[in-house]
């Protein structure tokens, strides 16, 4: 069973504005001890608006073996201002799902350079 991923907080300009009420977020993470278990083949990304029950899920395929400390990236798009989102990331090996990590992304203020946001 794979260890949980670890979210990276020091992303330069992680937030961008697509349209007046829509924003995007560059999600980055590393994998805790990737060599300690079978190779991770994908991640299951779940996202939901805070306060709602429905999760939207997609699979992020991993092409090569993940190195220790390797930074992985996925762009979250079509996020609605000023809503907050709960993001869940779960590693998957050929033997099944590993431990998940959850974070909350909150848009705050207007999107100027640098944009304002909170990531918990």
N, CA, C and O atoms as a MOPAC input file, in Angstrom:
PM7 MOZYME 1SCF
protein

 N      0.85900 1    -1.18200 1     0.00000 1
 C      0.00000 1     0.00000 1     0.00000 1
 C      0.89900 1     1.23700 1     0.00000 1
 O      1.76700 1     1.37300 1     0.86300 1
 N      0.69800 1     2.12500 1    -0.95100 1
 C      1.53700 1     3.31700 1    -1.09800 1
 C      1.27000 1     4.33000 1     0.01100 1
 O      0.14600 1     4.47600 1     0.48900 1
 N      2.32500 1     5.01600 1     0.39900 1
 C      2.22200 1     6.08600 1     1.38800 1
 C      1.48100 1     7.28000 1     0.78800 1
 O      1.34900 1     7.37900 1    -0.43200 1
 N      0.99600 1     8.19100 1     1.64200 1
 C      0.26900 1     9.35600 1     1.10900 1
 C      1.20700 1    10.33000 1     0.39900 1
 O      2.36600 1    10.47000 1     0.78800 1
 N      0.71200 1    11.00000 1    -0.63800 1
 C      1.49600 1    12.05800 1    -1.27300 1
 C      1.61300 1    13.24500 1    -0.30900 1
 O      0.84400 1    13.35900 1     0.64500 1
 N      2.57600 1    14.11500 1    -0.56900 1
 C      2.76600 1    15.31400 1     0.25700 1
 C      2.63700 1    16.54300 1    -0.63400 1
 O      3.39100 1    16.69700 1    -1.59400 1
 N      1.68000 1    17.42200 1    -0.31800 1
 C      1.46900 1    18.61500 1    -1.12600 1
 C      2.62000 1    19.59100 1    -0.95100 1
 O      3.19100 1    19.71300 1     0.13300 1
 N      2.95300 1    20.28500 1    -2.03500 1
 C      4.03000 1    21.26200 1    -2.07200 1
 C      3.40900 1    22.64500 1    -1.98300 1
 O      2.49800 1    22.95700 1    -2.75100 1
 N      3.87800 1    23.48000 1    -1.06500 1
 C      3.24100 1    24.76900 1    -0.79200 1
 C      3.92900 1    25.97000 1    -1.42500 1
 O      3.32500 1    27.03900 1    -1.50700 1
 N      5.17100 1    25.83000 1    -1.87500 1
 C      5.94400 1    26.97900 1    -2.34800 1
 C      5.88400 1    27.17000 1    -3.85800 1
 O      6.86000 1    27.62000 1    -4.45800 1
 N      4.77900 1    26.84400 1    -4.47300 1
 C      4.62600 1    26.97800 1    -5.91400 1
 C      4.57000 1    28.45600 1    -6.29900 1
 O      3.76300 1    29.21000 1    -5.75600 1
 N      5.42400 1    28.86800 1    -7.23200 1
 C      5.40600 1    30.24700 1    -7.71900 1
 C      4.16500 1    30.44500 1    -8.59500 1
 O      3.92500 1    29.66700 1    -9.51800 1
 N      3.38700 1    31.47200 1    -8.30900 1
 C      2.15800 1    31.79300 1    -9.04600 1
 C      1.28000 1    30.56400 1    -9.26900 1
 O      1.02500 1    30.19800 1   -10.41600 1
 N      0.80800 1    29.91000 1    -8.18600 1
 C     -0.00800 1    28.71500 1    -8.34300 1
 C     -1.42200 1    29.00400 1    -8.84000 1
 O     -2.11900 1    28.10300 1    -9.30600 1
 N     -1.83900 1    30.25600 1    -8.73900 1
 C     -3.21800 1    30.61900 1    -9.04300 1
 C     -3.24800 1    31.53800 1   -10.25000 1
 O     -2.43200 1    32.45300 1   -10.35400 1
 N     -4.18400 1    31.30500 1   -11.16700 1
 C     -4.33900 1    32.20800 1   -12.29800 1
 C     -5.81600 1    32.38300 1   -12.58900 1
 O     -6.64400 1    31.55500 1   -12.21100 1
 N     -6.13000 1    33.47200 1   -13.26700 1
 C     -7.52100 1    33.80400 1   -13.57000 1
 C     -7.80400 1    33.49700 1   -15.02700 1
 O     -7.12700 1    34.01200 1   -15.91600 1
 N     -8.80100 1    32.66400 1   -15.27700 1
 C     -9.20200 1    32.32400 1   -16.64200 1
 C    -10.21100 1    33.32400 1   -17.18900 1
 O    -10.06100 1    33.83700 1   -18.29800 1
 N    -11.22600 1    33.58600 1   -16.40400 1
 C    -12.30900 1    34.49800 1   -16.76500 1
 C    -12.71700 1    35.22800 1   -15.48900 1
 O    -12.22900 1    34.88000 1   -14.41400 1
 N    -13.59100 1    36.22300 1   -15.56900 1
 C    -13.91200 1    37.01400 1   -14.37400 1
 C    -14.33800 1    36.20100 1   -13.14500 1
 O    -13.98600 1    36.58100 1   -12.02800 1
 N    -15.07100 1    35.11300 1   -13.30400 1
 C    -15.51900 1    34.34600 1   -12.13600 1
 C    -14.85600 1    32.97000 1   -12.03800 1
 O    -15.27900 1    32.14100 1   -11.23200 1
 N    -13.83900 1    32.72100 1   -12.83500 1
 C    -13.22200 1    31.39600 1   -12.88900 1
 C    -11.72000 1    31.52100 1   -12.66800 1
 O    -11.07700 1    32.43300 1   -13.18800 1
 N    -11.17200 1    30.59000 1   -11.88800 1
 C     -9.72300 1    30.58200 1   -11.68400 1
 C     -9.17900 1    29.16800 1   -11.80000 1
 O     -9.93400 1    28.19600 1   -11.82100 1
 N     -7.86500 1    29.06900 1   -11.87300 1
 C     -7.18600 1    27.78700 1   -11.93100 1
 C     -6.12300 1    27.72600 1   -10.85500 1
 O     -5.70300 1    28.75800 1   -10.33000 1
 N     -5.68700 1    26.52000 1   -10.52400 1
 C     -4.68600 1    26.33200 1    -9.47700 1
 C     -3.71600 1    25.23600 1    -9.90400 1
 O     -4.13400 1    24.16700 1   -10.34900 1
 N     -2.43500 1    25.50300 1    -9.76700 1
 C     -1.40100 1    24.52600 1   -10.09700 1
 C     -1.09800 1    23.70300 1    -8.84100 1
 O     -0.43500 1    24.17900 1    -7.92000 1
 N     -1.59000 1    22.47600 1    -8.82000 1
 C     -1.40100 1    21.56100 1    -7.69600 1
 C     -0.07200 1    20.84200 1    -7.88000 1
 O      0.19300 1    20.28600 1    -8.94600 1
 N      0.77200 1    20.85000 1    -6.83500 1
 C      2.05800 1    20.16700 1    -6.90300 1
 C      2.23600 1    19.30300 1    -5.66600 1
 O      1.79100 1    19.65900 1    -4.57400 1
 N      2.90100 1    18.14800 1    -5.85300 1
 C      3.12600 1    17.23400 1    -4.73800 1
 C      4.35600 1    16.36700 1    -5.00300 1
 O      4.85400 1    16.26900 1    -6.12500 1
 N      4.81800 1    15.74900 1    -3.92700 1
 C      5.86400 1    14.73400 1    -4.01300 1
 C      5.28200 1    13.46100 1    -3.40700 1
 O      4.25100 1    13.49800 1    -2.73600 1
 N      5.94300 1    12.35300 1    -3.64700 1
 C      5.45200 1    11.07400 1    -3.12900 1
 C      6.36200 1    10.59300 1    -2.00400 1
 O      7.57300 1    10.45800 1    -2.18500 1
 N      5.76700 1    10.33700 1    -0.84300 1
 C      6.52600 1     9.83500 1     0.29300 1
 C      7.03100 1     8.41600 1     0.00200 1
 O      6.23500 1     7.53100 1    -0.30900 1
 N      8.32000 1     8.19800 1     0.09900 1
 C      8.96500 1     6.88500 1    -0.06900 1
 C      8.44600 1     6.10000 1    -1.27500 1
 O      7.89300 1     5.01500 1    -1.09900 1
 N      8.61000 1     6.62000 1    -2.49200 1
 C      8.06400 1     5.92400 1    -3.66500 1
 C      8.69700 1     4.55500 1    -3.91200 1
 O      8.05800 1     3.68200 1    -4.49900 1
 N      9.94700 1     4.35000 1    -3.47100 1
 C     10.60800 1     3.07100 1    -3.69900 1
 C     10.29700 1     2.01300 1    -2.65900 1
 O     10.74700 1     0.87400 1    -2.78300 1
 N      9.53100 1     2.37300 1    -1.62900 1
 C      9.24400 1     1.43000 1    -0.53800 1
 C      8.11000 1     0.46400 1    -0.87000 1
 O      7.91100 1    -0.52900 1    -0.17000 1
 N      7.37100 1     0.75300 1    -1.93400 1
 C      6.23300 1    -0.08800 1    -2.32100 1
 C      6.29800 1    -0.33600 1    -3.82100 1
 O      7.19800 1     0.15800 1    -4.50000 1
 N      5.34700 1    -1.10000 1    -4.33400 1
 C      5.27300 1    -1.33700 1    -5.77400 1
 C      5.11300 1     0.00000 1    -6.50200 1
 O      4.61300 1     0.96400 1    -5.92400 1
 N      5.53000 1     0.05900 1    -7.75100 1
 C      5.50800 1     1.29700 1    -8.53600 1
 C      4.10100 1     1.89900 1    -8.60900 1
 O      3.11900 1     1.19700 1    -8.85200 1
 N      4.03000 1     3.21100 1    -8.39400 1
 C      2.77000 1     3.93800 1    -8.51700 1
 C      2.48800 1     4.14500 1   -10.00000 1
 O      3.31900 1     4.69300 1   -10.72400 1
 N      1.32200 1     3.70900 1   -10.44700 1
 C      0.95900 1     3.79200 1   -11.86500 1
 C      0.02200 1     4.96000 1   -12.16500 1
 O     -0.10200 1     5.37900 1   -13.31500 1
 N     -0.64200 1     5.48700 1   -11.12400 1
 C     -1.57900 1     6.59100 1   -11.31800 1
 C     -1.93300 1     7.20300 1    -9.96500 1
 O     -1.62100 1     6.65600 1    -8.90800 1
 N     -2.59300 1     8.35400 1   -10.03800 1
 C     -3.18000 1     8.99000 1    -8.85500 1
 C     -4.65900 1     9.19500 1    -9.13400 1
 O     -5.04400 1     9.52000 1   -10.25700 1
 N     -5.48000 1     9.00600 1    -8.12500 1
 C     -6.90300 1     9.34600 1    -8.22300 1
 C     -7.04700 1    10.71900 1    -7.58100 1
 O     -6.76700 1    10.90200 1    -6.39600 1
 N     -7.49000 1    11.67900 1    -8.38700 1
 C     -7.70600 1    13.03500 1    -7.92100 1
 C     -9.19500 1    13.22900 1    -7.70100 1
 O     -9.99800 1    13.02600 1    -8.61200 1
 N     -9.55700 1    13.62000 1    -6.50100 1
 C    -10.93900 1    13.94900 1    -6.18400 1
 C    -11.00600 1    15.41800 1    -5.80700 1
 O    -10.13200 1    15.92300 1    -5.10300 1
 N    -12.02900 1    16.09800 1    -6.26900 1
 C    -12.20400 1    17.50600 1    -5.91200 1
 C    -13.68500 1    17.76400 1    -5.69500 1
 O    -14.53900 1    17.26600 1    -6.42800 1
 N    -13.96600 1    18.55800 1    -4.66400 1
 C    -15.35300 1    18.95700 1    -4.42900 1
 C    -15.37300 1    20.33800 1    -3.80300 1
 O    -14.44500 1    20.74900 1    -3.10600 1
 N    -16.44500 1    21.02900 1    -4.07100 1
 C    -16.64200 1    22.33500 1    -3.47100 1
 C    -16.92200 1    22.13100 1    -1.98900 1
 O    -17.72600 1    21.27400 1    -1.62200 1
 N    -16.26500 1    22.91200 1    -1.13500 1
 C    -16.46800 1    22.80100 1     0.30700 1
 C    -17.94700 1    23.02500 1     0.62100 1
 O    -18.55900 1    23.97100 1     0.12700 1
 N    -18.50100 1    22.15700 1     1.43300 1
 C    -19.91100 1    22.25100 1     1.81400 1
 C    -20.83200 1    21.38100 1     0.97400 1
 O    -21.98800 1    21.17300 1     1.34300 1
 N    -20.34100 1    20.87100 1    -0.14700 1
 C    -21.14100 1    19.98300 1    -0.98600 1
 C    -20.65700 1    18.54400 1    -0.79500 1
 O    -19.53300 1    18.31400 1    -0.34900 1
 N    -21.50500 1    17.58900 1    -1.13200 1
 C    -21.16300 1    16.18800 1    -0.91000 1
 C    -20.54400 1    15.50800 1    -2.12300 1
 O    -19.78200 1    14.55400 1    -1.96900 1
 N    -20.85500 1    15.97900 1    -3.32400 1
 C    -20.43100 1    15.27700 1    -4.53900 1
 C    -18.96200 1    15.52800 1    -4.86800 1
 O    -18.51900 1    16.67400 1    -4.94300 1
 N    -18.21200 1    14.44200 1    -5.06200 1
 C    -16.82100 1    14.50100 1    -5.50200 1
 C    -16.76900 1    14.29900 1    -7.00800 1
 O    -17.49800 1    13.47000 1    -7.55300 1
 N    -15.90500 1    15.05800 1    -7.68300 1
 C    -15.57300 1    14.80300 1    -9.07400 1
 C    -14.21500 1    14.13300 1    -9.04300 1
 O    -13.29600 1    14.60700 1    -8.37500 1
 N    -14.08900 1    13.03300 1    -9.76500 1
 C    -12.83400 1    12.29100 1    -9.73600 1
 C    -12.27900 1    12.08700 1   -11.13000 1
 O    -13.02000 1    11.98900 1   -12.10800 1
 N    -10.96100 1    12.02600 1   -11.20000 1
 C    -10.28900 1    11.68900 1   -12.44000 1
 C     -8.99300 1    10.97200 1   -12.07600 1
 O     -8.51800 1    11.05700 1   -10.94400 1
 N     -8.44100 1    10.27700 1   -13.04000 1
 C     -7.20400 1     9.54700 1   -12.81900 1
 C     -6.07400 1    10.26000 1   -13.54400 1
 O     -6.21000 1    10.63700 1   -14.70700 1
 N     -4.96100 1    10.44000 1   -12.84800 1
 C     -3.76300 1    11.04200 1   -13.41800 1
 C     -2.75800 1     9.91400 1   -13.60800 1
 O     -2.26000 1     9.36100 1   -12.62700 1
 N     -2.45500 1     9.56400 1   -14.85400 1
 C     -1.54500 1     8.46300 1   -15.15900 1
 C     -0.10200 1     8.88200 1   -14.90000 1
 O      0.28800 1    10.00900 1   -15.20100 1
 N      0.68500 1     7.96900 1   -14.34100 1
 C      2.11100 1     8.19500 1   -14.10500 1
 C      2.87600 1     7.35500 1   -15.11400 1
 O      2.72700 1     6.13400 1   -15.14400 1
 N      3.70100 1     8.00200 1   -15.94500 1
 C      4.41000 1     7.29800 1   -17.01100 1
 C      5.61000 1     6.49300 1   -16.54000 1
 O      5.74200 1     5.32000 1   -16.88800 1
 N      6.48100 1     7.10300 1   -15.75700 1
 C      7.71700 1     6.45800 1   -15.32500 1
 C      7.71900 1     6.23700 1   -13.82300 1
 O      6.81500 1     6.68100 1   -13.11400 1
 N      8.73600 1     5.55100 1   -13.35200 1
 C      8.92700 1     5.36000 1   -11.91700 1
 C      9.17600 1     6.72000 1   -11.27400 1
 O      9.94500 1     7.52500 1   -11.80000 1
 N      8.53400 1     6.97600 1   -10.15000 1
 C      8.66900 1     8.23800 1    -9.44600 1
 C      9.93400 1     8.20000 1    -8.59100 1
 O     10.15100 1     7.25700 1    -7.83000 1
 N     10.76100 1     9.22700 1    -8.72300 1
 C     11.97500 1     9.32300 1    -7.92100 1
 C     11.69700 1     9.99400 1    -6.58900 1
 O     10.74300 1    10.76100 1    -6.45700 1
 N     12.53000 1     9.70400 1    -5.60600 1
 C     12.38200 1    10.32500 1    -4.28400 1
 C     12.56000 1    11.83500 1    -4.42800 1
 O     13.55800 1    12.28900 1    -4.98800 1
 N     11.61200 1    12.60900 1    -3.93200 1
 C     11.65500 1    14.06200 1    -4.00400 1
 C     11.21100 1    14.64800 1    -5.33500 1
 O     11.23400 1    15.86800 1    -5.49800 1
 N     10.80600 1    13.81500 1    -6.29400 1
 C     10.35200 1    14.31100 1    -7.59400 1
 C      9.04900 1    15.09100 1    -7.43800 1
 O      8.11600 1    14.63200 1    -6.77900 1
 N      8.99400 1    16.26900 1    -8.04900 1
 C      7.82000 1    17.12700 1    -7.95200 1
 C      6.86800 1    16.82600 1    -9.10800 1
 O      7.25600 1    16.89200 1   -10.27500 1
 N      5.62700 1    16.49900 1    -8.77600 1
 C      4.60200 1    16.21500 1    -9.78200 1
 C      3.58900 1    17.35200 1    -9.79900 1
 O      3.37100 1    18.01100 1    -8.78200 1
 N      2.97000 1    17.57800 1   -10.95600 1
 C      2.10200 1    18.73800 1   -11.15600 1
 C      0.83100 1    18.35100 1   -11.89000 1
 O      0.84200 1    17.49300 1   -12.77300 1
 N     -0.27000 1    18.99900 1   -11.51100 1
 C     -1.53300 1    18.86700 1   -12.24000 1
 C     -2.28100 1    20.19200 1   -12.10700 1
 O     -2.39300 1    20.73700 1   -11.00900 1
 N     -2.79400 1    20.71000 1   -13.23000 1
 C     -3.54300 1    21.97100 1   -13.20000 1
 C     -5.02400 1    21.71200 1   -12.95400 1
 O     -5.66700 1    20.94500 1   -13.67000 1
 N     -5.55000 1    22.37200 1   -11.92200 1
 C     -6.99000 1    22.34200 1   -11.63400 1
 C     -7.58400 1    23.55800 1   -12.33000 1
 O     -7.13400 1    24.68300 1   -12.11200 1
 N     -8.58100 1    23.33900 1   -13.15700 1
 C     -9.17900 1    24.44400 1   -13.91700 1
 C    -10.67200 1    24.52600 1   -13.63100 1
 O    -11.25800 1    23.62500 1   -13.03100 1
 N    -11.26200 1    25.60700 1   -14.06700 1
 C    -12.71100 1    25.83100 1   -13.94300 1
 C    -13.17300 1    25.90800 1   -12.49200 1
 O    -14.29200 1    25.50000 1   -12.18000 1
 N    -12.33300 1    26.42400 1   -11.60300 1
 C    -12.72800 1    26.65800 1   -10.21500 1
 C    -13.46200 1    27.99000 1   -10.16000 1
 O    -13.02900 1    28.96100 1   -10.78000 1
 N    -14.56600 1    28.04600 1    -9.42500 1
 C    -15.43000 1    29.22100 1    -9.39200 1
 C    -15.07800 1    30.10900 1    -8.19600 1
 O    -14.98200 1    29.63500 1    -7.06400 1
 N    -14.88700 1    31.40200 1    -8.46400 1
 C    -14.62700 1    32.36500 1    -7.38800 1
 C    -15.92700 1    32.66800 1    -6.67100 1
 O    -16.95900 1    32.70500 1    -7.34100 1
 N    -15.96200 1    32.87900 1    -5.42400 1
 C    -14.88400 1    32.79100 1    -4.44300 1
 C    -14.88100 1    31.44500 1    -3.71600 1
 O    -14.43500 1    31.36700 1    -2.57100 1
 N    -15.36200 1    30.40200 1    -4.35300 1
 C    -15.55400 1    29.10800 1    -3.68700 1
 C    -14.23700 1    28.46100 1    -3.24900 1
 O    -13.18700 1    28.67300 1    -3.85400 1
 N    -14.32800 1    27.66900 1    -2.18600 1
 C    -13.20800 1    26.87100 1    -1.68700 1
 C    -13.41700 1    25.43200 1    -2.13700 1
 O    -14.55100 1    24.98700 1    -2.31500 1
 N    -12.32800 1    24.71500 1    -2.31700 1
 C    -12.39100 1    23.34000 1    -2.80400 1
 C    -11.55100 1    22.41500 1    -1.94600 1
 O    -10.45000 1    22.76200 1    -1.51800 1
 N    -12.09000 1    21.23500 1    -1.70600 1
 C    -11.36100 1    20.17200 1    -1.02400 1
 C    -10.76500 1    19.26800 1    -2.10200 1
 O    -11.47400 1    18.80100 1    -2.99300 1
 N     -9.47100 1    19.03000 1    -2.01100 1
 C     -8.75000 1    18.23500 1    -3.00400 1
 C     -8.20000 1    16.99300 1    -2.31700 1
 O     -7.53900 1    17.08600 1    -1.28300 1
 N     -8.47800 1    15.82500 1    -2.90100 1
 C     -8.00600 1    14.54500 1    -2.34800 1
 C     -7.15100 1    13.85600 1    -3.41000 1
 O     -7.55800 1    13.73300 1    -4.56500 1
 N     -5.96800 1    13.41200 1    -3.00800 1
 C     -5.04500 1    12.75800 1    -3.92600 1
 C     -4.66800 1    11.39500 1    -3.35200 1
 O     -4.20000 1    11.29200 1    -2.21800 1
 N     -4.88200 1    10.33800 1    -4.16600 1
 C     -4.64900 1     8.96000 1    -3.72400 1
 C     -3.73700 1     8.24600 1    -4.71300 1
 O     -4.06800 1     8.16100 1    -5.89600 1
 N     -2.57900 1     7.72200 1    -4.25200 1
 C     -1.70600 1     6.96000 1    -5.14800 1
 C     -2.29200 1     5.57900 1    -5.42500 1
 O     -2.95600 1     4.99400 1    -4.56800 1
 N     -2.04100 1     5.06000 1    -6.63300 1
 C     -2.55200 1     3.74100 1    -7.02700 1
 C     -1.38500 1     2.90700 1    -7.55600 1
 O     -0.63900 1     3.35300 1    -8.42800 1
 N     -1.23500 1     1.69800 1    -7.02600 1
 C     -0.27000 1     0.73600 1    -7.55700 1
 C     -1.07100 1    -0.38600 1    -8.22100 1
 O     -2.30200 1    -0.36300 1    -8.21300 1
 N     -0.37900 1    -1.35600 1    -8.78800 1
 C     -1.11800 1    -2.45900 1    -9.41500 1
 C     -1.85500 1    -3.30700 1    -8.37800 1
 O     -2.70500 1    -4.12200 1    -8.73600 1
 N     -1.53300 1    -3.11800 1    -7.09100 1
 C     -2.20100 1    -3.86200 1    -6.02300 1
 C     -3.37200 1    -3.10100 1    -5.41000 1
 O     -4.08200 1    -3.63700 1    -4.56000 1
 N     -3.58000 1    -1.84900 1    -5.83700 1
 C     -4.71400 1    -1.08500 1    -5.32000 1
 C     -4.31600 1     0.30000 1    -4.84300 1
 O     -3.20700 1     0.77100 1    -5.09200 1
 N     -5.24800 1     0.93800 1    -4.15100 1
 C     -5.06100 1     2.30800 1    -3.68200 1
 C     -4.23100 1     2.35900 1    -2.41300 1
 O     -4.28200 1     1.46500 1    -1.56800 1
 N     -3.45400 1     3.44800 1    -2.30800 1
 C     -2.69000 1     3.71600 1    -1.09400 1
 C     -3.42800 1     4.72200 1    -0.22000 1
 O     -4.63800 1     4.90600 1    -0.34800 1
 N     -2.68400 1     5.36700 1     0.66700 1
 C     -3.26400 1     6.35000 1     1.57900 1
 C     -3.45200 1     7.69600 1     0.87600 1
 O     -2.60200 1     8.12800 1     0.09900 1
 N     -4.57300 1     8.34400 1     1.16100 1
 C     -4.91000 1     9.63200 1     0.54700 1
 C     -4.39300 1    10.79600 1     1.37800 1
 O     -4.12600 1    10.66600 1     2.57200 1
 N     -4.26100 1    11.93200 1     0.71300 1
 C     -3.96300 1    13.20500 1     1.35700 1
 C     -5.03200 1    14.19100 1     0.90900 1
 O     -5.43400 1    14.19600 1    -0.25400 1
 N     -5.49200 1    15.03000 1     1.84100 1
 C     -6.53800 1    16.00700 1     1.52800 1
 C     -6.06500 1    17.40500 1     1.91500 1
 O     -5.46000 1    17.60600 1     2.96900 1
 N     -6.35600 1    18.36500 1     1.03800 1
 C     -6.05800 1    19.77100 1     1.29600 1
 C     -7.24200 1    20.61000 1     0.83000 1
 O     -8.05900 1    20.16200 1     0.02700 1
 N     -7.32100 1    21.84700 1     1.35300 1
 C     -8.36900 1    22.78300 1     0.93500 1
 C     -7.72100 1    23.97700 1     0.24600 1
 O     -6.74800 1    24.54400 1     0.74300 1
 N     -8.27200 1    24.34800 1    -0.89900 1
 C     -7.82600 1    25.51600 1    -1.64700 1
 C     -8.92300 1    26.56700 1    -1.51700 1
 O    -10.08700 1    26.29000 1    -1.80700 1
 N     -8.55500 1    27.77800 1    -1.07900 1
 C     -9.51300 1    28.85500 1    -0.89400 1
 C     -9.06800 1    30.07800 1    -1.66100 1
 O     -7.95900 1    30.57100 1    -1.45400 1
 N     -9.91700 1    30.57600 1    -2.54600 1
 C     -9.63100 1    31.81200 1    -3.26800 1
 C     -9.94800 1    32.97800 1    -2.35000 1
 O    -10.96100 1    32.96500 1    -1.65000 1
 N     -9.09000 1    33.98200 1    -2.35200 1
 C     -9.29600 1    35.13800 1    -1.48500 1
 C     -8.87100 1    36.40200 1    -2.22500 1
 O     -7.71900 1    36.50500 1    -2.64800 1
 N     -9.75500 1    37.34400 1    -2.38600 1
 C     -9.40700 1    38.61500 1    -2.99700 1
 C     -9.39400 1    38.57600 1    -4.50800 1
 O     -9.86800 1    37.61600 1    -5.11700 1
 N     -8.85300 1    39.61300 1    -5.11400 1
 C     -8.77100 1    39.71800 1    -6.56000 1
 C     -7.46500 1    39.10100 1    -7.03900 1
 O     -6.48000 1    39.07200 1    -6.30100 1
 N     -7.45700 1    38.61700 1    -8.25500 1
 C     -6.28900 1    37.96200 1    -8.80700 1
 C     -5.39300 1    38.98000 1    -9.49900 1
 O     -5.57300 1    39.29100 1   -10.67600 1
 N     -4.43300 1    39.49000 1    -8.75300 1
 C     -3.38700 1    40.33600 1    -9.30200 1
 C     -2.09200 1    39.57200 1    -9.16500 1
 O     -2.08700 1    38.46300 1    -8.63100 1
 N     -1.01300 1    40.12500 1    -9.62500 1
 C      0.27100 1    39.42500 1    -9.47700 1
 C      0.94900 1    39.90100 1    -8.22300 1
 O      1.22200 1    41.09700 1    -8.12300 1
 N      1.24800 1    39.04700 1    -7.24500 1
 C      0.84400 1    37.65200 1    -7.22700 1
 C     -0.60600 1    37.51300 1    -6.76700 1
 O     -1.09600 1    38.36000 1    -6.01900 1
 N     -1.28300 1    36.48500 1    -7.19100 1
 C     -2.65900 1    36.24700 1    -6.77700 1
 C     -2.69200 1    35.85800 1    -5.30600 1
 O     -1.71500 1    35.33600 1    -4.76800 1
 N     -3.82100 1    36.11600 1    -4.66300 1
 C     -3.96000 1    35.76600 1    -3.26700 1
 C     -4.74600 1    34.46800 1    -3.14700 1
 O     -5.75600 1    34.28500 1    -3.82700 1
 N     -4.28500 1    33.56900 1    -2.28400 1
 C     -4.97900 1    32.32100 1    -2.05400 1
 C     -4.53500 1    31.74300 1    -0.72200 1
 O     -3.54400 1    32.18200 1    -0.13800 1
 N     -5.25700 1    30.78400 1    -0.26600 1
 C     -4.87500 1    30.02600 1     0.92400 1
 C     -4.90300 1    28.57000 1     0.56300 1
 O     -5.83700 1    28.11200 1    -0.09400 1
 N     -3.90200 1    27.83300 1     0.97800 1
 C     -3.87100 1    26.39200 1     0.77100 1
 C     -3.62500 1    25.76600 1     2.11100 1
 O     -2.58000 1    26.00200 1     2.71800 1
 N     -4.56300 1    24.97000 1     2.59800 1
 C     -4.44900 1    24.34500 1     3.91200 1
 C     -4.14500 1    22.87900 1     3.75600 1
 O     -4.01000 1    22.16700 1     4.75100 1

